[in-house]
Amino acid sequence: MTRQKSSSTPHRPSQGNRDFRNRIQRSGKSPGDQKNTPRGAPQIPTGSATAPSGILLKAGREKSLLRRHPWIFSGAIERVDGAPVSGDTLPVRDAAGNFLAWAAYNPDSQISARVWSFSETEKVDAEFFRGRIADALAARNELNLARNSNGMRLIHAESDGLPGLIVDQYGDVLVMQIGSAGAERWRDICADMLQECCKPACIYERSDSDSRALEGLEPRNGVLRGTLPDNVEVVENGLRFRVDVAAGQKTGFYLDQRDNRALTGTLAHDKDVLNCFCYTGGFSLYALRGAAKSVLSIDASGEALRIAAENLANNGLDPSRAEWLEADVFQALRTLRDQNRKFDLIILDPPKFAPTAAFAEKAARGYKDINLLAFKLLRPGGLLFTYSCSGGISEDLFQKIVAGAALDAGVDAQIVHYLHASADHPVLLSFPEGAYLKGLVLRVAQSVHAP
Ligand code: SAH
């Protein structure tokens, strides 16, 4: 992983002209790549290949669509008519033949179709994407969703009505991540619209997440429009972070933790802080700026730590209060316990242990392990910031896991904050899966009890 630095000016939609739709010319272009071919054996019975293409659901399986949930699982499908290929937009009908939605078909995914629109009269074409993108930008603009930062999530996939499309902004660079066959089909159109609306120096594509394989899509990583500046930087609440859009994790930075990092900064004064899974030092830098006494930061990625140390220097923070450790957190926490090290504030922000509910049990063991160890490392009255970004672990389950960890560690603890992703990661009410990040801030009691 290499990271780049930039003095790029923040690019935000101008406050003076909030309605992007008014600024966008109708282009009338057709979708870019129409050449997708189906892969993998369809588990869904196909109807007549000469009939008009469409998806017919099994009786009773229309309920989630009527609640406007955008996913159609393979098990809900009675039959697929015609000879559609991956990425095609198909009408979805209930068992009686009533129209339910227009959806992007993917025979290679467990999620066989993702809804573009629930309106029969809405045409899924270039103008459709222009409208959805304009709506997402307008919401961020009007609601000021990412105050005090030139980095923000511009498009949050299903929750912005664009299943499979993520767009993150870092100054004047946009990073696009495509995670569905439907979004893949409209990739060039979306890039054109973003170029037109935001006029970035570069649109970079980071379509190389593991989840692409589940969709039968090849990884892709490279410049889509413009030229990637040598250095990309995000300035968040006055702190500068280098963003490696080409090789960093996710799209290069974890924008979702912006507000939570800020909260940590306000509570770090005079504390010994331990930041586990620190990446490029997000929480660590906020804690140092918040006058923490010491900050020990751990990550398995040496490259992330190298950038973290650079970020520290670029922000003029005191390196003598910062210690960086390249290690496996599971192991490092045990070593710290054996050394009898103690901390006043601990952050646990691990990677996704459970991408889906199928991994929940194994993930639960991982969360319990690190939380139990963290409770043991906290001084009485200490604070634990603990997170899960696993879609397969609900908020309720996460709280139960943390409660079990506290019990086994022999500590009583209070929840003082329930945390989520920042507001530029909105959650569509009909799509609770959009609320993937959950966090708790816990204050442990002054005395311990027997585990
Ligand atoms: N809190 C960070 C984001 C953390 S992302 C921020 O605010 O920017 C999760 C991090 O965990 C990644 O940097 C990854 O390198 C690291 N990681 C994954 N598995 C790990 C392990 N077993 N031990 C240590 N670090 C790990």
Residues whose N, C-alpha, C, O or C-beta is under 5 A from the ligand:
A	BS01	SAH	Y254 Q257 F277 C278 Y279 T280 G282 F283 I298 D299 A300 S301 A304 A327 D328 V329 F330 D349 P350 P351
